[in-house]
Amino acid sequence: MDGLNYLTVAYLGMIAGIAIWTWTVVTRSKSIEARLAAVEASVGVSASDADAIAKKVDE
């Protein structure tokens, strides 16, 4: 394999790797957001009140 072909394959491999990593991060983010919403719903806290409650706990 000459240098240009090697560089092309490596470049396409990096793009594919970044795409897979991005897809994984987005999927995990959606999963975490859904779990957080479920916890807030089970505790009975709305998302807008969550920050105020966290500040009271820190005091």
C-alpha positions in Angstrom: 0.0 0.0 0.0 1.6 3.3 -1.0 1.6 6.3 1.3 -1.5 8.1 -0.2 -3.7 5.0 0.1 -2.5 4.4 3.7 -3.2 8.0 4.6 -6.7 7.8 3.0 -7.6 4.6 5.0 -6.2 6.1 8.2 -8.2 9.3 7.7 -11.5 7.4 7.0 -10.8 5.3 10.0 -10.4 8.3 12.2 -13.6 9.8 10.9 -15.5 6.5 11.6 -14.0 6.4 15.1 -15.1 9.9 15.9 -18.6 9.2 14.5 -18.9 6.0 16.6 -17.7 7.9 19.7 -20.1 10.8 19.1 -23.0 8.4 18.7 -22.1 6.6 21.9 -21.9 9.9 23.8 -25.2 11.1 22.5 -26.9 7.8 23.3 -25.5 7.8 26.9 -26.6 11.4 27.3 -30.1 10.6 26.3 -30.1 7.6 28.7 -28.8 9.7 31.6 -31.4 12.4 30.9 -34.2 9.9 30.9 -33.0 8.4 34.2 -32.7 11.8 35.8 -36.2 12.7 34.7 -37.4 9.4 36.2 -35.7 10.1 39.6 -37.1 13.7 39.7 -40.6 12.4 38.9 -40.3 9.7 41.6 -39.1 12.2 44.2 -41.7 14.7 43.1 -39.4 17.4 42.1 -39.7 19.4 39.0 -36.6 20.2 36.9 -36.9 23.9 37.7 -37.0 23.3 41.5 -34.1 20.8 41.5 -31.4 23.5 41.6 -33.0 25.3 44.5 -33.2 22.0 46.5 -29.5 21.2 45.8 -28.5 24.6 47.1 -30.4 24.0 50.4 -28.7 20.6 50.8 -25.2 22.2 50.5 -25.8 24.7 53.2 
